[in-house]
Amino acid sequence: MVFNAAKKMPDVYFDEVDVPGSIAGAATAIVGIVGPAMKGPIKTPTLVTNLTRFTEAFGDPITAPRYFGAYAVRGFFENGGQFCYYVRASNAARATATLKDGAGQDTLAVTAKTEGVAGNAIAVTIVASNPARGVTQLHRAGTTLAVASAAGATAITLAGAAGFAPGDELQVDPGGGGAIERATVARIVGNVVHLTAALAGAFAVGNAVRIADILPGVARSIRVQDSAGFEAGSYVLVKDAATQDAGIVDAVDGTNHILSLRAPLANGYSLDPANPAAAAVTSLEFDLQVQSPAGAASHKHLSLDPRHSQYFASVDALKTDPHVELALVPTNTTPPPSNLPAPSANVALAGGQADVPATLQVQDYKDAIDALKRVPDVTLVCAPDRVDDAVQLHLIQHCEEMQDRFAILDPAENASTDAIKAQRAKLASDRGYAALYYPRVYIAEGSDQILVPPSGHLAGAFARTDDSQGVHKAPANEQLKSVLGLERTLTEPECGDLNDESVNVLRTIRNRGCRIWGARTLAAGTQWRYVNVRRLVLYIEESIRGAMGLYVFAPNNQALWKSIKRQVDAFLMEVWKDGALYGTAPEEGFNVRIDAELNPATQIALGILTVEVRLRPTPPAEFIVFRIVQSTSTSLTEEV
């Protein structure tokens, strides 16, 4: 960076330069689990770091009938997982009511804090709030000239200057039909008022001087008798016997009691002290009264402007109200301050519905899965309560769309080998974003054994393997902890048959417990056949993506190319050293290319930089074959 010496004194200066650091590896084993729950946030990803935290947020397992989300979370933590986002799939609904503004548009949604039919017993009332602290009048003041004023005067002497302040616009009236002049006060010394511009005419002793009337479409600032109770964000109503204006206060001068408005007043107002119909200025707020079987609460002087101290979304008493919460209706187009909720009495909340997991629809699960889009950290996803192709295909679609996560799919209950192959046939992911496992597993619940889908336990085993050996190690031949047995014991031919169909089987091996005995994805081809290859590439992509954000909008030149290549090379070298990439030399495992052939001038002109990264991941050793040769002096025996 070139030092800019312009307007600087000769001296010694330090210029700290940020040097791009190493690419940090992305997280690989943060699971998102979707399923019903006894309680808790609906369709909202919630981070839980142990089973106790899950139970506090979502309650105990649902057992009548049994649902498996809680058991999947338990299995995840028991197998070494550390970070889990749980999304509660639910058809429960919170009661709600939508309040309208004066123009008849929906403006404020009132929603019960908790779901269920109890919310239908809540009602709210809106009362227009014009607190005494926010009611005043436009300031008026009048007097007469104490000394005659010649034409061209820039200062006038008043009989009394009390009631006038710098910034006031005055009008001087010669009477008798003469021309009234307006001038702005610059400063006041005693009873001498200095003006910002000269008066054109001459004025006599006793001529009337007062604060000038407000002209239509001109005044952006108004002076009031008392500015206490007004603040930035206050909605105000200016009203006299004939007309009215609504406005928004942008700033308050508490010394001179001047309210600066966002827009000029559309109408004119008389400021003649002799006029008994003085214009009043009122703050516009609203009170929310909540009635429920548990009692009543009142929240006073609320505002819809975020700058206001009583902005509804930041008032502590309303945030902690146990019954309702408020939200602006985003489709409202009524301009402030006319968007305030109109007064209304006993508006009942409606639509509250209890959660019934047995009636959950496919869309409920899809919505819960889609909620995980808001959590970029998630790298594994599963939905143990749904093994139908509609939901499992949506899990796969979610992973393919996000391009940073992998789906662990569960088998149907009591599935035969033919049934699991039929389930597999309905599922596909050409780029290997999912894997199907079989069969279900038995775990302990008290003194009993229950049968559960294995995805939560598998996700924990994935996490344990990533932590101990790296994401490049296939999560296979790994023990599933806390598993007492399998729903079905498979023969070796059955295991081989299912492996050919890309169904990963679980096996109980003597003295070694329940083991994951497969590492295949649902990809039809061989490029993305293995779980560890797919997840390794996702890990590399996410790690590079996180580091390269530094270079967006940087000059697309050779210096940038060299910097990016140096960082990516260094990162992939570490990946290769870990054994994740093939070869006895780095160039056998990876290559990073950024050159003019990839980035011609036409592409650079479009703001595009292309970096080619070639990888050769190490696949798992699925089949280990020994050739045993027995040699004697008279014969040679070979067994393959």
C-alpha positions as CSV (number, residue, x, y, z in Angstrom):
1,M,0.0,0.0,0.0
2,V,1.4,3.4,-1.0
3,F,1.7,5.9,1.9
4,N,-0.3,9.1,1.2
5,A,1.8,12.0,2.4
6,A,-0.7,14.7,1.4
7,K,-1.3,17.3,4.2
8,K,0.8,15.3,6.7
9,M,3.7,16.7,8.7
10,P,7.1,15.0,8.1
11,D,7.4,12.3,10.8
12,V,7.5,8.6,11.3
13,Y,4.2,6.8,10.5
14,F,3.1,3.2,11.0
15,D,0.9,1.4,8.6
16,E,-0.4,-1.9,9.8
17,V,-1.0,-4.4,7.0
18,D,-3.4,-7.3,7.3
19,V,-1.8,-10.5,5.9
20,P,-4.3,-13.2,4.9
21,G,-3.9,-16.0,7.4
22,S,-4.3,-19.8,7.0
23,I,-7.6,-21.2,5.9
24,A,-9.4,-22.6,9.0
25,G,-11.2,-25.9,8.6
26,A,-15.0,-25.7,8.7
27,A,-17.1,-27.6,11.2
28,T,-18.2,-31.0,10.0
29,A,-20.5,-32.6,12.5
30,I,-23.2,-30.2,13.6
31,V,-26.5,-32.0,13.2
32,G,-30.0,-30.7,12.5
33,I,-32.7,-33.1,13.7
34,V,-36.3,-32.5,12.8
35,G,-39.2,-34.1,14.7
36,P,-42.2,-33.5,17.1
37,A,-41.7,-32.5,20.7
38,M,-43.8,-32.1,23.8
39,K,-43.2,-28.3,23.9
40,G,-40.7,-25.7,22.7
41,P,-40.3,-23.3,19.7
42,I,-42.1,-24.4,16.6
43,K,-40.2,-24.7,13.3
44,T,-37.3,-22.7,14.8
45,P,-33.8,-24.2,14.9
46,T,-32.7,-24.3,18.5
47,L,-29.2,-25.1,19.6
48,V,-28.9,-27.8,22.3
49,T,-25.5,-29.0,23.6
50,N,-26.6,-31.9,25.8
51,L,-29.7,-33.9,26.6
52,T,-30.5,-31.9,29.7
53,R,-30.7,-28.7,27.6
54,F,-32.9,-30.5,25.1
55,T,-35.3,-31.7,27.8
56,E,-35.5,-28.2,29.2
57,A,-36.4,-26.7,25.8
58,F,-38.5,-29.5,24.3
59,G,-39.7,-31.7,27.1
60,D,-39.5,-35.5,27.6
61,P,-39.9,-38.0,24.7
62,I,-43.4,-38.4,23.3
63,T,-44.4,-42.0,24.1
64,A,-48.1,-42.5,23.4
65,P,-47.7,-43.0,20.5
66,R,-43.9,-43.0,20.4
67,Y,-42.0,-40.4,18.4
68,F,-38.3,-40.5,17.9
69,G,-36.8,-37.0,17.8
70,A,-35.9,-37.0,21.5
71,Y,-34.3,-40.5,21.1
72,A,-32.3,-39.3,18.1
73,V,-30.9,-36.4,20.1
74,R,-30.0,-38.7,23.0
75,G,-28.3,-41.1,20.6
76,F,-26.3,-38.3,19.0
77,F,-24.9,-37.1,22.3
78,E,-24.3,-40.7,23.6
79,N,-22.2,-41.4,20.5
80,G,-20.0,-38.4,20.8
81,G,-21.9,-35.5,19.2
82,Q,-21.6,-32.1,20.7
83,F,-23.8,-29.6,18.8
84,C,-27.3,-30.2,17.7
85,Y,-30.0,-28.0,16.3
86,Y,-33.5,-29.3,16.9
87,V,-36.5,-28.2,14.9
88,R,-39.9,-29.0,16.3
89,A,-42.3,-30.1,13.6
90,S,-45.7,-29.1,14.7
91,N,-49.2,-28.4,13.6
92,A,-49.9,-26.4,16.7
93,A,-50.9,-22.8,16.1
94,R,-50.9,-19.7,18.2
95,A,-54.0,-17.6,18.4
96,T,-53.7,-14.3,16.7
97,A,-55.6,-11.1,15.9
98,T,-54.7,-8.4,13.4
99,L,-55.4,-4.8,14.2
100,K,-56.2,-2.3,11.6
101,D,-55.1,1.3,11.2
102,G,-57.3,4.3,10.5
103,A,-57.1,3.6,6.8
104,G,-58.5,0.1,7.3
105,Q,-55.2,-1.6,6.6
106,D,-53.8,-4.4,8.7
107,T,-51.1,-2.8,10.8
108,L,-50.3,-4.7,14.0
109,A,-50.4,-8.5,14.6
110,V,-51.1,-9.6,18.2
111,T,-50.2,-13.3,18.8
112,A,-50.5,-15.5,21.8
113,K,-47.1,-16.3,23.4
114,T,-47.9,-20.0,23.5
115,E,-49.6,-22.3,21.1
116,G,-52.9,-24.0,21.7
117,V,-56.5,-23.3,22.3
118,A,-55.9,-21.3,25.5
119,G,-54.9,-18.4,23.3
120,N,-58.4,-18.2,21.9
121,A,-59.5,-16.9,25.3
122,I,-57.3,-13.7,25.1
123,A,-58.7,-10.4,23.9
124,V,-57.1,-7.0,23.4
125,T,-58.3,-3.4,23.4
126,I,-56.7,-0.5,21.7
127,V,-57.1,3.0,23.3
128,A,-55.8,6.2,21.7
129,S,-53.3,7.6,24.1
130,N,-52.8,11.4,24.4
131,P,-50.9,11.8,27.6
132,A,-51.0,15.1,29.4
133,R,-47.2,15.2,29.2
134,G,-47.5,15.2,25.4
135,V,-50.2,17.8,25.0
136,T,-49.3,21.5,24.5
137,Q,-50.1,24.5,22.2
138,L,-48.2,26.2,19.4
139,H,-46.2,29.0,21.0
140,R,-47.7,32.5,20.5
141,A,-46.2,35.8,21.5
142,G,-46.9,39.4,20.6
143,T,-45.9,43.0,21.5
144,T,-45.4,46.4,19.9
145,L,-42.5,48.5,18.6
146,A,-41.1,50.7,21.4
147,V,-38.9,52.7,18.9
148,A,-39.7,53.7,15.3
149,S,-38.0,51.6,12.7
150,A,-36.7,53.2,9.5
151,A,-36.7,51.4,6.1
152,G,-33.9,48.9,5.8
153,A,-33.5,48.3,9.5
154,T,-31.9,45.1,10.6
155,A,-32.8,45.5,14.3
156,I,-36.0,46.5,16.0
157,T,-36.7,47.6,19.6
158,L,-39.7,46.0,21.2
159,A,-41.8,47.0,24.2
160,G,-40.9,43.6,25.6
161,A,-38.9,40.8,24.0
162,A,-40.1,38.1,26.4
163,G,-41.6,35.2,24.5
164,F,-39.4,35.6,21.5
165,A,-36.3,33.4,20.7
166,P,-33.7,33.1,18.0
167,G,-35.1,31.3,15.0
168,D,-38.6,32.7,15.5
169,E,-40.2,34.1,12.4
170,L,-41.8,37.5,13.2
171,Q,-44.3,39.6,11.4
172,V,-44.4,43.4,11.7
173,D,-47.8,44.9,11.0
174,P,-48.0,48.7,10.2
175,G,-51.8,48.6,10.5
176,G,-54.2,50.6,8.3
177,G,-53.9,48.1,5.5
178,G,-50.1,48.5,5.1
179,A,-47.8,45.7,4.0
180,I,-47.0,43.1,6.7
181,E,-43.4,42.0,6.6
182,R,-41.9,38.8,7.9
183,A,-38.4,38.4,9.3
184,T,-36.4,35.8,11.2
185,V,-34.8,36.5,14.6
186,A,-31.0,36.2,14.6
187,R,-30.3,37.1,18.2
188,I,-31.9,39.2,21.0
189,V,-30.1,41.7,23.3
190,G,-32.4,43.0,25.9
191,N,-35.5,44.3,24.0
192,V,-33.5,44.7,20.8
193,V,-34.2,42.0,18.3
194,H,-31.6,41.5,15.5
195,L,-32.9,40.1,12.3
196,T,-31.3,37.9,9.6
197,A,-32.5,40.3,6.9
198,A,-33.5,43.9,6.6
199,L,-37.1,45.1,6.8
200,A,-38.1,46.9,3.6
201,G,-40.5,49.4,5.0
202,A,-40.6,51.9,7.9
203,F,-42.6,51.2,11.0
204,A,-43.9,53.4,13.8
205,V,-44.0,53.2,17.5
206,G,-46.9,51.0,18.6
207,N,-47.0,48.9,15.4
208,A,-47.8,45.2,16.3
209,V,-45.1,42.6,16.3
210,R,-45.8,39.0,16.9
211,I,-44.7,35.5,15.9
212,A,-45.7,35.0,12.3
213,D,-48.5,32.6,11.3
214,I,-47.5,29.2,10.0
215,L,-47.7,29.1,6.2
216,P,-49.1,26.0,4.4
217,G,-46.4,23.6,3.1
218,V,-43.5,25.5,4.6
219,A,-43.0,24.9,8.3
220,R,-40.7,21.9,9.1
221,S,-40.1,23.2,12.6
222,I,-42.8,24.3,15.1
223,R,-42.3,26.0,18.4
224,V,-44.5,24.8,21.3
225,Q,-45.2,26.2,24.7
226,D,-43.7,23.1,26.4
227,S,-41.7,20.3,24.6
228,A,-41.7,18.0,27.6
229,G,-43.2,14.6,26.6
230,F,-42.1,14.9,23.0
231,E,-39.1,13.1,21.6
232,A,-37.6,11.8,18.4
233,G,-40.0,9.4,16.9
234,S,-43.1,11.0,18.5
235,Y,-46.1,11.0,16.2
236,V,-47.9,14.3,16.6
237,L,-51.2,15.9,15.7
238,V,-51.4,19.7,15.1
239,K,-55.0,20.8,15.2
240,D,-57.1,23.9,15.5
241,A,-60.8,24.6,15.1
242,A,-60.6,24.5,11.3
243,T,-57.9,22.0,10.3
244,Q,-55.3,19.5,11.4
245,D,-52.0,17.9,10.4
246,A,-50.2,14.7,11.5
247,G,-46.5,14.5,11.6
248,I,-43.4,12.8,13.0
249,V,-40.8,14.4,15.2
250,D,-37.2,14.0,14.1
251,A,-35.6,16.1,16.8
252,V,-36.5,18.2,19.9
253,D,-34.8,21.4,21.0
254,G,-35.7,21.3,24.7
255,T,-34.2,24.7,25.4
256,N,-36.3,26.6,22.9
257,H,-39.1,24.0,22.7
258,I,-38.8,23.5,19.0
259,L,-40.0,20.3,17.4
260,S,-38.3,19.5,14.1
261,L,-40.7,17.6,11.8
262,R,-39.9,15.0,9.1
263,A,-42.2,16.9,6.6
264,P,-43.7,20.4,6.4
265,L,-47.2,20.9,7.7
266,A,-49.7,20.9,4.9
267,N,-51.9,23.5,6.4
268,G,-51.5,27.0,7.8
269,Y,-52.1,28.0,11.5
270,S,-52.7,31.3,13.1
271,L,-50.3,32.3,15.9
272,D,-52.1,35.6,16.8
273,P,-52.1,35.9,20.6
274,A,-55.5,37.5,20.3
275,N,-57.0,34.4,18.6
276,P,-58.7,32.3,21.3
277,A,-58.6,29.2,19.1
278,A,-55.0,28.3,19.6
279,A,-53.7,25.2,17.8
280,A,-52.9,22.3,20.0
281,V,-50.1,19.8,19.5
282,T,-50.7,16.3,20.8
283,S,-48.5,13.3,20.9
284,L,-50.1,10.3,19.2
285,E,-49.6,7.0,21.0
286,F,-51.7,4.0,21.9
287,D,-52.5,1.8,24.9
288,L,-52.8,-1.9,24.6
289,Q,-55.0,-3.6,27.1
290,V,-54.8,-7.4,27.4
291,Q,-57.5,-9.5,28.9
292,S,-57.1,-13.2,29.6
293,P,-58.5,-15.8,32.1
294,A,-55.4,-15.2,34.2
295,G,-56.1,-11.5,34.5
296,A,-55.6,-8.2,32.7
297,A,-52.6,-6.0,31.8
298,S,-52.2,-2.6,30.3
299,H,-49.3,-1.3,28.3
300,K,-49.4,2.5,28.0
301,H,-48.2,5.1,25.6
302,L,-46.8,2.7,22.9
303,S,-45.3,3.9,19.6
304,L,-44.6,2.4,16.2
305,D,-41.4,4.3,15.7
306,P,-38.2,2.5,16.7
307,R,-36.6,5.8,17.9
308,H,-39.3,6.3,20.5
309,S,-38.6,5.3,24.1
310,Q,-42.0,3.5,24.1
311,Y,-41.4,1.6,20.9
312,F,-43.6,-1.4,21.3
313,A,-40.9,-3.9,20.4
314,S,-38.4,-2.6,23.0
315,V,-40.7,-2.0,26.0
316,D,-39.6,-4.4,28.7
317,A,-43.0,-4.8,30.2
318,L,-44.4,-5.8,26.8
319,K,-41.5,-8.1,25.9
320,T,-42.1,-10.0,29.1
321,D,-45.9,-10.0,28.9
322,P,-46.8,-13.7,29.4
323,H,-49.8,-13.7,27.1
324,V,-49.1,-11.8,23.8
325,E,-46.5,-10.5,21.6
326,L,-46.8,-7.8,18.9
327,A,-45.4,-7.5,15.3
328,L,-45.8,-5.0,12.5
329,V,-47.7,-6.3,9.5
330,P,-45.1,-6.0,6.7
331,T,-47.7,-5.5,4.0
332,N,-49.0,-2.3,5.5
333,T,-48.5,0.7,3.2
334,T,-50.2,3.4,5.2
335,P,-47.6,6.1,5.9
336,P,-46.8,7.1,9.5
337,P,-48.3,8.4,11.6
338,S,-51.5,7.2,10.1
339,N,-50.5,3.6,10.5
340,L,-51.3,3.6,14.2
341,P,-53.8,1.0,15.3
342,A,-57.3,2.4,15.4
343,P,-59.1,2.3,18.7
344,S,-61.0,-1.0,19.1
345,A,-62.5,-2.9,22.0
346,N,-62.2,-6.6,23.0
347,V,-60.7,-7.9,19.8
348,A,-60.5,-11.7,20.4
349,L,-57.5,-13.7,19.4
350,A,-58.5,-16.8,17.3
351,G,-57.0,-19.7,15.5
352,G,-55.2,-21.3,18.5
353,Q,-54.7,-25.0,17.9
354,A,-53.2,-27.8,20.0
355,D,-50.3,-29.8,18.7
356,V,-51.3,-33.2,17.4
357,P,-48.3,-35.1,16.2
358,A,-50.4,-37.9,14.8
359,T,-51.9,-35.5,12.3
360,L,-48.7,-33.9,11.1
361,Q,-48.6,-33.5,7.4
362,V,-45.7,-33.8,4.9
363,Q,-45.7,-30.0,4.6
364,D,-45.2,-29.6,8.4
365,Y,-42.0,-31.6,8.1
366,K,-40.9,-29.8,5.0
367,D,-41.4,-26.5,6.7
368,A,-39.3,-27.7,9.7
369,I,-36.5,-28.9,7.4
370,D,-36.6,-25.6,5.4
371,A,-36.1,-23.8,8.7
372,L,-32.6,-25.3,8.9
373,K,-31.7,-23.0,5.9
374,R,-31.3,-20.3,8.5
375,V,-28.4,-22.2,10.2
376,P,-25.3,-22.3,8.0
377,D,-23.4,-24.3,10.5
378,V,-25.4,-27.5,10.1
379,T,-23.6,-30.2,8.2
380,L,-25.8,-33.3,8.9
381,V,-29.6,-33.6,8.8
382,C,-32.0,-36.3,9.7
383,A,-35.8,-36.7,10.3
384,P,-36.2,-40.0,12.3
385,D,-40.0,-39.9,12.4
386,R,-40.6,-39.9,8.7
387,V,-39.3,-42.6,6.3
388,D,-41.8,-41.8,3.5
389,D,-40.1,-40.8,0.3
390,A,-41.8,-37.4,0.3
391,V,-40.0,-36.3,3.4
392,Q,-36.8,-38.1,2.7
393,L,-36.6,-36.7,-0.8
394,H,-37.1,-33.3,0.6
395,L,-34.2,-33.9,3.0
396,I,-32.0,-34.8,0.0
397,Q,-33.3,-31.8,-1.9
398,H,-32.5,-29.5,1.1
399,C,-28.9,-30.8,1.2
400,E,-28.4,-30.5,-2.6
401,E,-29.7,-27.0,-2.5
402,M,-27.6,-25.9,0.5
403,Q,-24.5,-27.7,-0.8
404,D,-23.0,-27.8,2.6
405,R,-24.7,-30.7,4.4
406,F,-25.4,-34.4,4.3
407,A,-28.6,-36.4,5.0
408,I,-28.7,-39.5,7.1
409,L,-31.8,-41.5,6.2
410,D,-33.6,-44.0,8.4
411,P,-35.2,-47.3,7.4
412,A,-38.9,-48.1,7.7
413,E,-39.9,-50.1,10.8
414,N,-40.1,-53.8,10.4
415,A,-38.7,-53.6,6.8
416,S,-37.6,-56.8,5.1
417,T,-34.6,-56.7,2.8
418,D,-37.0,-56.4,-0.2
419,A,-38.8,-53.6,1.6
420,I,-35.6,-51.6,2.2
421,K,-34.6,-52.1,-1.4
422,A,-37.9,-50.8,-2.5
423,Q,-37.4,-47.8,-0.1
424,R,-34.0,-47.3,-1.6
425,A,-35.3,-47.4,-5.2
426,K,-37.4,-44.3,-4.5
427,L,-34.4,-42.3,-3.3
428,A,-31.7,-40.8,-5.4
429,S,-28.9,-38.2,-5.1
430,D,-26.6,-38.3,-8.1
431,R,-24.1,-36.1,-6.3
432,G,-24.1,-38.2,-3.2
433,Y,-25.8,-35.9,-0.6
434,A,-27.4,-38.7,1.4
435,A,-27.0,-42.2,2.7
436,L,-29.6,-44.8,3.8
437,Y,-29.0,-47.1,6.8
438,Y,-30.7,-50.4,7.9
439,P,-32.0,-51.8,10.1
440,R,-33.4,-50.1,13.2
441,V,-31.8,-50.5,16.6
442,Y,-32.8,-51.4,20.1
443,I,-32.0,-49.1,23.0
444,A,-32.8,-49.1,26.7
445,E,-35.6,-47.0,28.2
446,G,-35.7,-47.7,31.9
447,S,-35.9,-51.5,32.3
448,D,-37.3,-51.9,28.8
449,Q,-36.0,-52.1,25.3
450,I,-37.4,-49.9,22.6
451,L,-36.9,-49.9,18.8
452,V,-35.7,-46.6,17.3
453,P,-34.5,-45.3,14.0
454,P,-30.6,-45.2,14.0
455,S,-30.0,-41.7,12.4
456,G,-29.3,-39.9,15.7
457,H,-26.8,-42.5,16.8
458,L,-25.2,-42.5,13.4
459,A,-24.9,-38.7,13.4
460,G,-23.1,-39.0,16.8
461,A,-20.8,-41.6,15.3
462,F,-20.1,-39.4,12.4
463,A,-19.2,-36.6,14.8
464,R,-17.0,-38.9,16.9
465,T,-15.1,-40.1,13.8
466,D,-14.6,-36.6,12.5
467,D,-13.2,-35.5,15.8
468,S,-10.9,-38.4,16.4
469,Q,-9.7,-39.2,12.8
470,G,-11.0,-36.6,10.4
471,V,-13.9,-36.1,8.0
472,H,-11.9,-38.1,5.4
473,K,-12.3,-41.3,7.4
474,A,-15.4,-43.2,6.4
475,P,-17.9,-43.3,9.2
476,A,-17.9,-47.1,8.9
477,N,-16.7,-50.0,11.0
478,E,-17.4,-47.6,13.9
479,Q,-19.4,-48.8,17.0
480,L,-22.8,-47.4,17.7
481,K,-22.8,-46.9,21.4
482,S,-25.9,-47.4,23.7
483,V,-27.3,-49.9,21.1
484,L,-28.5,-53.2,22.7
485,G,-29.3,-55.0,19.5
486,L,-30.7,-54.8,16.0
487,E,-34.2,-55.2,14.7
488,R,-32.9,-57.7,12.2
489,T,-29.8,-59.9,11.9
490,L,-28.6,-60.1,8.4
491,T,-26.6,-62.8,6.7
492,E,-23.4,-62.1,4.8
493,P,-25.1,-62.6,1.4
494,E,-27.9,-60.2,2.5
495,C,-25.3,-57.6,3.6
496,G,-23.5,-58.0,0.2
497,D,-26.8,-57.7,-1.7
498,L,-27.8,-54.5,0.2
499,N,-24.3,-53.0,-0.2
500,D,-24.7,-53.4,-4.0
501,E,-27.9,-51.4,-3.7
502,S,-26.1,-48.7,-1.7
503,V,-27.9,-49.5,1.6
504,N,-25.5,-49.3,4.5
505,V,-26.2,-52.1,6.9
506,L,-25.7,-52.3,10.7
507,R,-24.2,-55.5,12.1
508,T,-23.5,-56.9,15.5
509,I,-20.0,-58.4,15.6
510,R,-19.0,-60.6,18.4
511,N,-17.0,-58.8,21.1
512,R,-17.2,-55.6,19.0
513,G,-20.8,-54.5,19.5
514,C,-23.0,-52.9,16.9
515,R,-21.0,-51.6,13.9
516,I,-21.7,-49.5,10.9
517,W,-21.0,-51.8,8.0
518,G,-21.3,-49.6,5.0
519,A,-20.1,-46.2,3.6
520,R,-22.0,-45.7,0.5
521,T,-24.1,-42.7,-0.6
522,L,-27.2,-42.9,-2.8
523,A,-25.2,-41.8,-5.9
524,A,-25.7,-43.9,-9.0
525,G,-22.1,-43.4,-10.3
526,T,-18.8,-44.0,-8.6
527,Q,-17.5,-40.4,-8.3
528,W,-19.7,-39.7,-5.3
529,R,-20.2,-43.3,-4.1
530,Y,-18.6,-42.9,-0.7
531,V,-19.9,-41.0,2.3
532,N,-16.4,-39.8,3.3
533,V,-15.6,-38.5,-0.2
534,R,-18.8,-36.5,-0.4
535,R,-18.3,-35.0,3.1
536,L,-14.6,-34.4,2.6
537,V,-15.3,-32.3,-0.5
538,L,-18.1,-30.4,1.3
539,Y,-15.6,-29.7,4.1
540,I,-13.0,-28.4,1.7
541,E,-15.5,-26.3,-0.2
542,E,-16.9,-24.8,3.0
543,S,-13.4,-24.1,4.4
544,I,-12.3,-22.3,1.2
545,R,-15.6,-20.4,0.9
546,G,-15.3,-19.1,4.4
547,A,-11.8,-17.8,3.8
548,M,-12.3,-16.4,0.3
549,G,-14.9,-13.9,1.4
550,L,-12.0,-11.6,2.1
551,Y,-11.2,-11.2,-1.6
552,V,-14.7,-10.3,-2.9
553,F,-14.4,-7.0,-4.7
554,A,-10.5,-7.1,-4.5
555,P,-8.7,-6.1,-7.7
556,N,-8.8,-9.1,-10.1
557,N,-5.1,-9.2,-11.0
558,Q,-2.0,-11.4,-10.7
559,A,-1.4,-10.4,-7.1
560,L,-4.9,-11.6,-6.1
561,W,-4.4,-14.8,-8.0
562,K,-1.1,-15.5,-6.3
563,S,-2.5,-14.8,-2.9
564,I,-5.5,-17.1,-3.4
565,K,-3.4,-19.9,-4.8
566,R,-0.9,-19.6,-1.9
567,Q,-3.7,-19.9,0.7
568,V,-5.5,-22.7,-1.0
569,D,-2.3,-24.7,-1.6
570,A,-1.3,-24.4,2.0
571,F,-4.7,-25.5,3.2
572,L,-4.8,-28.5,0.9
573,M,-1.3,-29.5,1.8
574,E,-2.5,-29.9,5.4
575,V,-5.5,-32.0,4.1
576,W,-3.1,-34.1,2.1
577,K,-0.8,-34.6,5.1
578,D,-3.8,-35.9,7.1
579,G,-4.2,-38.6,4.6
580,A,-7.4,-37.3,3.1
581,L,-6.0,-37.0,-0.4
582,Y,-4.4,-39.7,-2.4
583,G,-0.7,-40.0,-3.3
584,T,2.8,-40.1,-2.0
585,A,3.4,-36.6,-3.2
586,P,1.1,-33.6,-2.9
587,E,0.7,-33.2,-6.6
588,E,-0.8,-36.6,-6.8
589,G,-3.6,-35.5,-4.4
590,F,-4.4,-32.0,-5.5
591,N,-3.8,-29.2,-7.9
592,V,-4.8,-25.5,-7.7
593,R,-4.9,-23.6,-10.9
594,I,-5.5,-19.8,-11.5
595,D,-4.2,-18.6,-14.8
596,A,-5.0,-16.5,-17.8
597,E,-6.5,-19.4,-19.7
598,L,-9.2,-19.8,-16.9
599,N,-9.5,-16.0,-16.6
600,P,-9.5,-14.3,-20.0
601,A,-9.9,-10.6,-20.2
602,T,-13.6,-11.0,-21.2
603,Q,-14.3,-12.8,-18.0
604,I,-12.3,-10.4,-15.8
605,A,-14.3,-7.6,-17.3
606,L,-17.4,-9.2,-16.0
607,G,-16.0,-9.3,-12.5
608,I,-15.5,-13.1,-12.5
609,L,-12.5,-14.9,-11.1
610,T,-12.3,-18.7,-11.7
611,V,-10.1,-21.0,-9.6
612,E,-9.8,-24.6,-10.5
613,V,-9.1,-27.0,-7.7
614,R,-8.6,-30.7,-8.6
615,L,-8.8,-33.2,-5.8
616,R,-8.2,-36.9,-5.5
617,P,-9.9,-38.0,-2.3
618,T,-8.9,-41.3,-0.7
619,P,-11.8,-43.8,-0.9
620,P,-12.3,-46.3,1.9
621,A,-11.0,-49.9,1.6
622,E,-14.3,-51.6,1.3
623,F,-12.9,-55.0,0.3
624,I,-9.6,-56.3,1.7
625,V,-8.4,-59.3,-0.3
626,F,-5.5,-61.4,0.9
627,R,-3.8,-63.8,-1.5
628,I,-2.4,-66.7,0.5
629,V,0.3,-68.8,-1.2
630,Q,1.5,-72.0,0.5
631,S,4.8,-73.2,-0.8
632,T,6.4,-76.6,-0.2
633,S,9.3,-78.3,-1.9
634,T,7.0,-80.3,-4.0
635,S,3.9,-78.2,-4.6
636,L,2.5,-74.7,-4.7
637,T,-1.0,-74.0,-3.3
638,E,-2.7,-70.6,-4.0
639,E,-5.9,-69.5,-2.3
640,V,-7.6,-66.3,-3.3
